Amino acid sequence: MFIKMIYVFLAQGFEESEAVVPIDCLRRCEKQVVTVGIGDNIITGSHGITIVTDIEDTDAVFDSSLEMIVLPGGMPGTLNLEKSPVVHTAIDYCIANNLYIGAICAAPSILGHKGLLNGKKAVCFPGYEQELTGAYIQDEYAVIDEKIITARSAGAAIDFGLKLVETLVSKEASIKLGDSLVWHRK
């Protein structure tokens, strides 16, 4: 059986909950998630939590096994992601192959700088809206527009994870997972 995978890119200074919560949501729904370290496989988040990634960026393969990429935010994590040629290759590969891209907090700014949010609904960390060039800024925690899923902040990490599950598995699976997490956004 051919298994599709999701790359979650982690750069030094990433926002820990914006990475770990979506990874957890996806893995609970039996999705194959591979963490990718930018420049190393030992990456420390913005609050001092260190993650040993599954692979380093130099080992990332962009082929038909890729289903989605996820870009957590945080500072300076977002800036470090944006400096990475591998992250740009991943984004370009997803766009060229009509694959999903998820970005949360400040990370949607990377997509905005590349002009990929023109005419799309999107959200980001408050104050970064001007970085989402051409986007229609929404007042929601997480938004899907075609193949791009964006979310607001660490406080929206579960919403983001559930949107990723809704997108890749089903709305029913997302609702079931939300219920099992006792997640009820009011």
C-alpha positions, 0 to 999 in steps of 0.5 A: 500500500502506498502511504502519503506523508505530511512534512512539518518543517521545524526551524530554530525558534518555532512555536512549539504548540503550533507544531506539536498539536497539529502533529498530534491531531494528524497522527491520531487520525493515522496520517503519516507525519514526518518532522523535518529539521531545518539545518539539523535534526535537533531543533529548539523552539521559541520557549526552549523545548527541543525536538529531535526531528525525523529527518533533516531538510537535506533528506526531504524528498519531493515526490508523489508520496507528499500530501501536504506541508505544514509551516509552524510560526513563532519567532524567529522560527518563521524567519528561519523557515523563510530563509530555507531554500528547502522550504521554498522548494517544498512550497513551490512543489506543493503549488506546482502539484496542487498539494496542500500547504498549512501555515499558522501564526506568522508563517502565512507571511511566507506564503504572502511574500511569495504572492500565494495568498492573492485573492485567498481567504487567510488568517495570521497572528495579529499584526502580520496582516500586511504581510499576507499580500493580496489576501482577504483577511478573515476573523476566524481561528483557522481558514481553508481556501482551496489548497491553503490552510492558515491559522491565527496563533498558538491559541488556535493550534487545535483549530488548525489541527482539526482543519488539517484533519478535515482537509485530509481525512474528513469533516466527520473525522475532525468532529470526532477528534474534536469531541475526543479532545473535549474541544468545543470552541464557542 
